[in-house]
Amino acid sequence: MSDAEQPLPDPGAVQHEHPDVTGGWLRPAVFGAMDGLVSNFALMMGVVGGSSGSGTKPVVLAGLAGMAAGAFSMAAGEYTSVASQREFALAQVDIERNEILHNEPAEEAELAAMFMQKGVDEATAREMAHEVHRDAEKAVRVHAREEFGVDVDDLASPMLAAVSSFFAFAVGAIIPLLSYLAGIESAWPAIVLSCLGLFGCGALVTRMTARNWLFGGTRQLALGGAAAVLTYLVGEAVGASALG
């Protein structure tokens, strides 16, 4: 029996699975948590630097306001961004659909040429393209994926991106607030918690990438710490000038 006559192996024998990498939740969730932690930590340290002797109320108020405003801002921004990207992709798909409906022979030849560029021989490429073009909507999907990398059935969800970024930002932003909400007036517990959170977030992200966890954690700690120090110095300078 030739290879062409042999039955295909069972695809169910493949044991590994991939996570959703195009659903629109991972990037806004990671970015939201990082942004929430860094921005609120820096904001609160700025208030700490500028409100010496004023107690913890200004710091807590700034932290809560920063968390609420930032979470809503992130959600709105992600929704608009992902929705615009999705609409743009669908507009390009509509252009491709129109071309296939009105100039199918050229589109079929174009698809065959793309298959040939991937190493398929001309006869097989022509047969594959012809088979795809038996169904216009199937042809639209294949052309969209091959020409500009869009999977029509797996476009990112604006709502998923917005919800992910909202809650992720809130989770990151509340970390610097935890010690203050527990009644601890010193800024040092908040600083320690924030630094641990920065390192942990940076290290956690490397679980989904090829980076070393120590490098990822240290990098995020350095970036977030630098933002907090600079904002503290700005707050201290503004506070000192306001008092003097």
Secondary structure, 3 states (H helix, E strand, C coil): CCCCCCCCCCHHHCCCCCCCCCCCCHHHHHHHHHHHHHHHHHHHHHHHHHCCCCCCHHHHHHHHHHHHHHHHHHHHHHHHHHHHHHHHHHHHHHHHHHHHHHCHHHHHHHHHHHHHHCCCCHHHHHHHHHHHCCCHHHHHHHHHHHHHCCCHHHCCCHHHHHHHHHHHHHHHHHHHHHHHHCCCCCCHHHHHHHHHHHHHHHHHHHHHCCCCHHHHHHHHHHHHHHHHHHHHHHHHHHHHHHHC
